[in-house]
Amino acid sequence: MTRQPREPNRLRGYVPAFSGELHEPPRKRTTVPHSLLERILDGLEQL
C-alpha cells in the first residue's frame, strides 16, 4: 500500500524546472541517484 499510489510519487519527483529537460518516465526519474541529480543541476547552472 505504500508503493501503490503512483501519481503522488510522480508529482513528488516532478520538478517544474526539469519538466522540459527530463522527459523520462516517472519511475526512472524517481530512481535516479542523488549524485546524478546534482550533476544535472550543475549542468543547468552552466547553461
Phi, psi and omega in degrees: 000341182282331184254005185287309182295109183271334182294309178303321179298317182295319181293323182291321182270006183261106180264123183307323182294332183263002185304324181271332183281307183260107179250034181270162178303150182303323183298318182291323183291324184285335183266003179292131179299154183295325180299321179293321178298317180297323180295320178295319179298317179297320179297319179294322180295324180293327177292000000 
